[in-house]
């Protein structure tokens, strides 16, 4: 965000708020969930010792946390605090 503001010379909140589109939040959600789900699967496998259980936990977690992250990201995009 800071580098983008410097490059594009953004100076106010309204310009910054419009730069983060919902599609960007979706792509960020998916990329983060891939990392998070691999982590969850590995931890589940270590704890349970069962690959099938680990992948089951990872599959459920993938969907729920991606949805939660999307709404969390959109909410934070509307909060002015910490933005210039």
VMD Tcl script that builds the backbone (N, CA, C; Angstrom):
set m [mol new atoms 252]
animate dup $m
set s [atomselect $m all]
$s set {name element resname resid chain x y z} {
  {N N UNK 1 A 0.809 -1.194 0.000}
  {CA C UNK 1 A 0.000 0.000 0.000}
  {C C UNK 1 A 0.857 1.265 0.000}
  {N N UNK 2 A 1.885 1.306 0.824}
  {CA C UNK 2 A 2.712 2.504 0.908}
  {C C UNK 2 A 3.444 2.728 -0.411}
  {N N UNK 3 A 4.037 1.657 -0.947}
  {CA C UNK 3 A 4.751 1.787 -2.224}
  {C C UNK 3 A 3.799 2.229 -3.330}
  {N N UNK 4 A 2.598 1.667 -3.335}
  {CA C UNK 4 A 1.600 2.041 -4.340}
  {C C UNK 4 A 1.242 3.516 -4.217}
  {N N UNK 5 A 1.097 4.004 -2.984}
  {CA C UNK 5 A 0.774 5.412 -2.789}
  {C C UNK 5 A 1.899 6.315 -3.282}
  {N N UNK 6 A 3.141 5.891 -3.061}
  {CA C UNK 6 A 4.277 6.692 -3.512}
  {C C UNK 6 A 4.340 6.707 -5.038}
  {N N UNK 7 A 4.210 5.515 -5.639}
  {CA C UNK 7 A 4.298 5.405 -7.093}
  {C C UNK 7 A 3.182 6.174 -7.780}
  {N N UNK 8 A 1.961 6.009 -7.293}
  {CA C UNK 8 A 0.815 6.650 -7.936}
  {C C UNK 8 A 0.519 8.027 -7.356}
  {N N UNK 9 A 1.319 8.456 -6.386}
  {CA C UNK 9 A 1.179 9.768 -5.782}
  {C C UNK 9 A -0.205 9.986 -5.181}
  {N N UNK 10 A -0.718 8.969 -4.514}
  {CA C UNK 10 A -2.028 9.094 -3.861}
  {C C UNK 10 A -1.862 9.877 -2.575}
  {N N UNK 11 A -2.780 10.786 -2.331}
  {CA C UNK 11 A -2.631 11.627 -1.156}
  {C C UNK 11 A -3.829 11.602 -0.223}
  {N N UNK 12 A -4.918 10.960 -0.624}
  {CA C UNK 12 A -6.051 10.976 0.283}
  {C C UNK 12 A -6.725 9.610 0.398}
  {N N UNK 13 A -7.526 9.468 1.424}
  {CA C UNK 13 A -8.187 8.201 1.727}
  {C C UNK 13 A -9.111 7.741 0.605}
  {N N UNK 14 A -9.852 8.677 0.010}
  {CA C UNK 14 A -10.811 8.299 -1.030}
  {C C UNK 14 A -10.106 7.621 -2.207}
  {N N UNK 15 A -8.983 8.163 -2.633}
  {CA C UNK 15 A -8.227 7.548 -3.728}
  {C C UNK 15 A -7.706 6.169 -3.319}
  {N N UNK 16 A -7.204 6.052 -2.093}
  {CA C UNK 16 A -6.660 4.796 -1.610}
  {C C UNK 16 A -7.758 3.740 -1.472}
  {N N UNK 17 A -8.902 4.123 -0.953}
  {CA C UNK 17 A -10.017 3.203 -0.745}
  {C C UNK 17 A -10.459 2.587 -2.067}
  {N N UNK 18 A -10.457 3.363 -3.116}
  {CA C UNK 18 A -10.912 2.874 -4.411}
  {C C UNK 18 A -9.888 1.963 -5.087}
  {N N UNK 19 A -8.649 1.946 -4.605}
  {CA C UNK 19 A -7.610 1.144 -5.253}
  {C C UNK 19 A -7.736 -0.345 -4.942}
  {N N UNK 20 A -8.391 -0.696 -3.874}
  {CA C UNK 20 A -8.515 -2.098 -3.466}
  {C C UNK 20 A -9.895 -2.598 -3.872}
  {N N UNK 21 A -9.963 -3.296 -4.990}
  {CA C UNK 21 A -11.235 -3.797 -5.509}
  {C C UNK 21 A -11.547 -5.163 -4.901}
  {N N UNK 22 A -12.832 -5.538 -4.874}
  {CA C UNK 22 A -13.210 -6.842 -4.309}
  {C C UNK 22 A -12.490 -8.020 -4.961}
  {N N UNK 23 A -12.239 -7.975 -6.267}
  {CA C UNK 23 A -11.540 -9.081 -6.928}
  {C C UNK 23 A -10.144 -9.270 -6.346}
  {N N UNK 24 A -9.478 -8.177 -6.025}
  {CA C UNK 24 A -8.151 -8.266 -5.394}
  {C C UNK 24 A -8.256 -8.983 -4.058}
  {N N UNK 25 A -9.297 -8.675 -3.296}
  {CA C UNK 25 A -9.502 -9.350 -2.019}
  {C C UNK 25 A -9.740 -10.845 -2.210}
  {N N UNK 26 A -10.451 -11.212 -3.262}
  {CA C UNK 26 A -10.698 -12.628 -3.552}
  {C C UNK 26 A -9.378 -13.336 -3.866}
  {N N UNK 27 A -8.559 -12.736 -4.723}
  {CA C UNK 27 A -7.284 -13.349 -5.092}
  {C C UNK 27 A -6.368 -13.469 -3.873}
  {N N UNK 28 A -6.326 -12.429 -3.046}
  {CA C UNK 28 A -5.534 -12.481 -1.823}
  {C C UNK 28 A -6.060 -13.568 -0.895}
  {N N UNK 29 A -7.363 -13.711 -0.809}
  {CA C UNK 29 A -7.971 -14.744 0.029}
  {C C UNK 29 A -7.533 -16.128 -0.425}
  {N N UNK 30 A -7.591 -16.379 -1.716}
  {CA C UNK 30 A -7.237 -17.693 -2.255}
  {C C UNK 30 A -5.753 -17.988 -2.010}
  {N N UNK 31 A -4.881 -17.033 -2.316}
  {CA C UNK 31 A -3.450 -17.290 -2.150}
  {C C UNK 31 A -3.092 -17.531 -0.687}
  {N N UNK 32 A -3.675 -16.757 0.201}
  {CA C UNK 32 A -3.401 -16.934 1.627}
  {C C UNK 32 A -3.948 -18.267 2.124}
  {N N UNK 33 A -5.115 -18.651 1.641}
  {CA C UNK 33 A -5.713 -19.905 2.099}
  {C C UNK 33 A -4.927 -21.113 1.617}
  {N N UNK 34 A -4.308 -21.043 0.463}
  {CA C UNK 34 A -3.471 -22.161 0.015}
  {C C UNK 34 A -2.348 -22.378 1.032}
  {N N UNK 35 A -1.680 -21.303 1.416}
  {CA C UNK 35 A -0.612 -21.396 2.408}
  {C C UNK 35 A -1.168 -21.899 3.743}
  {N N UNK 36 A -2.258 -21.307 4.185}
  {CA C UNK 36 A -2.858 -21.672 5.468}
  {C C UNK 36 A -3.363 -23.106 5.496}
  {N N UNK 37 A -3.930 -23.561 4.389}
  {CA C UNK 37 A -4.477 -24.915 4.333}
  {C C UNK 37 A -3.367 -25.960 4.340}
  {N N UNK 38 A -2.295 -25.706 3.621}
  {CA C UNK 38 A -1.151 -26.628 3.657}
  {C C UNK 38 A -0.637 -26.738 5.094}
  {N N UNK 39 A -0.548 -25.614 5.777}
  {CA C UNK 39 A -0.128 -25.606 7.179}
  {C C UNK 39 A -1.089 -26.425 8.041}
  {N N UNK 40 A -2.386 -26.219 7.867}
  {CA C UNK 40 A -3.386 -26.952 8.639}
  {C C UNK 40 A -3.310 -28.455 8.375}
  {N N UNK 41 A -3.137 -28.831 7.119}
  {CA C UNK 41 A -3.040 -30.252 6.769}
  {C C UNK 41 A -1.817 -30.879 7.435}
  {N N UNK 42 A -0.682 -30.193 7.369}
  {CA C UNK 42 A 0.536 -30.727 7.997}
  {C C UNK 42 A 0.379 -30.873 9.507}
  {N N UNK 43 A -0.166 -29.855 10.148}
  {CA C UNK 43 A -0.379 -29.924 11.598}
  {C C UNK 43 A -1.359 -31.043 11.942}
  {N N UNK 44 A -2.451 -31.141 11.183}
  {CA C UNK 44 A -3.448 -32.191 11.433}
  {C C UNK 44 A -2.842 -33.582 11.251}
  {N N UNK 45 A -1.993 -33.727 10.252}
  {CA C UNK 45 A -1.334 -35.012 9.993}
  {C C UNK 45 A -0.393 -35.378 11.144}
  {N N UNK 46 A 0.370 -34.387 11.608}
  {CA C UNK 46 A 1.285 -34.621 12.732}
  {C C UNK 46 A 0.509 -35.032 13.981}
  {N N UNK 47 A -0.591 -34.349 14.259}
  {CA C UNK 47 A -1.364 -34.619 15.472}
  {C C UNK 47 A -2.121 -35.940 15.387}
  {N N UNK 48 A -2.794 -36.185 14.249}
  {CA C UNK 48 A -3.633 -37.384 14.139}
  {C C UNK 48 A -2.883 -38.598 13.601}
  {N N UNK 49 A -1.833 -38.344 12.808}
  {CA C UNK 49 A -1.122 -39.441 12.176}
  {C C UNK 49 A -1.882 -40.037 10.999}
  {N N UNK 50 A -2.976 -39.394 10.605}
  {CA C UNK 50 A -3.825 -39.919 9.525}
  {C C UNK 50 A -3.926 -38.890 8.402}
  {N N UNK 51 A -3.459 -39.277 7.223}
  {CA C UNK 51 A -3.472 -38.374 6.074}
  {C C UNK 51 A -4.905 -38.038 5.665}
  {N N UNK 52 A -5.789 -39.026 5.648}
  {CA C UNK 52 A -7.184 -38.800 5.237}
  {C C UNK 52 A -7.874 -37.798 6.164}
  {N N UNK 53 A -7.672 -37.934 7.446}
  {CA C UNK 53 A -8.248 -36.992 8.411}
  {C C UNK 53 A -7.657 -35.599 8.213}
  {N N UNK 54 A -6.356 -35.542 7.986}
  {CA C UNK 54 A -5.690 -34.252 7.793}
  {C C UNK 54 A -6.253 -33.522 6.577}
  {N N UNK 55 A -6.450 -34.242 5.466}
  {CA C UNK 55 A -7.007 -33.612 4.268}
  {C C UNK 55 A -8.477 -33.232 4.460}
  {N N UNK 56 A -9.213 -34.011 5.242}
  {CA C UNK 56 A -10.612 -33.665 5.531}
  {C C UNK 56 A -10.696 -32.360 6.318}
  {N N UNK 57 A -9.862 -32.244 7.321}
  {CA C UNK 57 A -9.819 -31.011 8.121}
  {C C UNK 57 A -9.397 -29.839 7.233}
  {N N UNK 58 A -8.378 -30.047 6.412}
  {CA C UNK 58 A -7.902 -28.996 5.506}
  {C C UNK 58 A -8.954 -28.536 4.518}
  {N N UNK 59 A -9.750 -29.487 4.001}
  {CA C UNK 59 A -10.790 -29.143 3.023}
  {C C UNK 59 A -11.881 -28.275 3.637}
  {N N UNK 60 A -12.295 -28.626 4.835}
  {CA C UNK 60 A -13.334 -27.830 5.516}
  {C C UNK 60 A -12.789 -26.451 5.861}
  {N N UNK 61 A -11.591 -26.421 6.391}
  {CA C UNK 61 A -10.951 -25.175 6.790}
  {C C UNK 61 A -10.717 -24.257 5.597}
  {N N UNK 62 A -10.404 -24.820 4.443}
  {CA C UNK 62 A -10.152 -24.031 3.244}
  {C C UNK 62 A -11.345 -23.137 2.906}
  {N N UNK 63 A -12.516 -23.731 2.827}
  {CA C UNK 63 A -13.720 -22.968 2.466}
  {C C UNK 63 A -14.131 -21.948 3.510}
  {N N UNK 64 A -14.188 -22.369 4.759}
  {CA C UNK 64 A -14.675 -21.462 5.799}
  {C C UNK 64 A -13.743 -20.280 6.020}
  {N N UNK 65 A -12.449 -20.532 6.057}
  {CA C UNK 65 A -11.527 -19.434 6.319}
  {C C UNK 65 A -11.364 -18.493 5.134}
  {N N UNK 66 A -11.547 -18.985 3.918}
  {CA C UNK 66 A -11.481 -18.106 2.753}
  {C C UNK 66 A -12.648 -17.117 2.787}
  {N N UNK 67 A -13.816 -17.594 3.123}
  {CA C UNK 67 A -14.995 -16.724 3.220}
  {C C UNK 67 A -14.814 -15.709 4.346}
  {N N UNK 68 A -14.362 -16.178 5.496}
  {CA C UNK 68 A -14.138 -15.274 6.623}
  {C C UNK 68 A -13.088 -14.214 6.286}
  {N N UNK 69 A -12.004 -14.617 5.625}
  {CA C UNK 69 A -10.956 -13.661 5.262}
  {C C UNK 69 A -11.477 -12.611 4.295}
  {N N UNK 70 A -12.261 -13.011 3.314}
  {CA C UNK 70 A -12.796 -12.058 2.344}
  {C C UNK 70 A -13.569 -10.945 3.061}
  {N N UNK 71 A -14.480 -11.325 3.948}
  {CA C UNK 71 A -15.274 -10.315 4.652}
  {C C UNK 71 A -14.415 -9.507 5.621}
  {N N UNK 72 A -13.434 -10.135 6.248}
  {CA C UNK 72 A -12.521 -9.429 7.128}
  {C C UNK 72 A -11.734 -8.369 6.343}
  {N N UNK 73 A -11.231 -8.747 5.176}
  {CA C UNK 73 A -10.481 -7.835 4.312}
  {C C UNK 73 A -11.358 -6.666 3.851}
  {N N UNK 74 A -12.574 -6.948 3.444}
  {CA C UNK 74 A -13.475 -5.886 2.972}
  {C C UNK 74 A -13.810 -4.933 4.114}
  {N N UNK 75 A -14.018 -5.465 5.302}
  {CA C UNK 75 A -14.302 -4.619 6.460}
  {C C UNK 75 A -13.121 -3.685 6.734}
  {N N UNK 76 A -11.913 -4.231 6.765}
  {CA C UNK 76 A -10.733 -3.417 7.018}
  {C C UNK 76 A -10.484 -2.409 5.914}
  {N N UNK 77 A -10.883 -2.715 4.708}
  {CA C UNK 77 A -10.715 -1.763 3.608}
  {C C UNK 77 A -11.586 -0.522 3.814}
  {N N UNK 78 A -12.628 -0.648 4.596}
  {CA C UNK 78 A -13.524 0.497 4.872}
  {C C UNK 78 A -13.155 1.280 6.121}
  {N N UNK 79 A -12.176 0.825 6.853}
  {CA C UNK 79 A -11.750 1.513 8.074}
  {C C UNK 79 A -10.636 2.497 7.726}
  {N N UNK 80 A -10.825 3.756 8.104}
  {CA C UNK 80 A -9.862 4.809 7.761}
  {C C UNK 80 A -8.609 4.744 8.628}
  {N N UNK 81 A -8.702 4.191 9.819}
  {CA C UNK 81 A -7.592 4.178 10.753}
  {C C UNK 81 A -6.337 3.563 10.119}
  {N N UNK 82 A -5.206 4.259 10.233}
  {CA C UNK 82 A -3.927 3.757 9.732}
  {C C UNK 82 A -3.678 4.019 8.255}
  {N N UNK 83 A -4.632 4.639 7.594}
  {CA C UNK 83 A -4.441 4.978 6.180}
  {C C UNK 83 A -4.165 6.462 6.072}
  {N N UNK 84 A -3.415 6.819 5.046}
  {CA C UNK 84 A -3.152 8.252 4.817}
  {C C UNK 84 A -4.107 8.781 3.791}
}
mol reanalyze $m
mol bondsrecalc $m
mol representation Tube
mol addrep $m
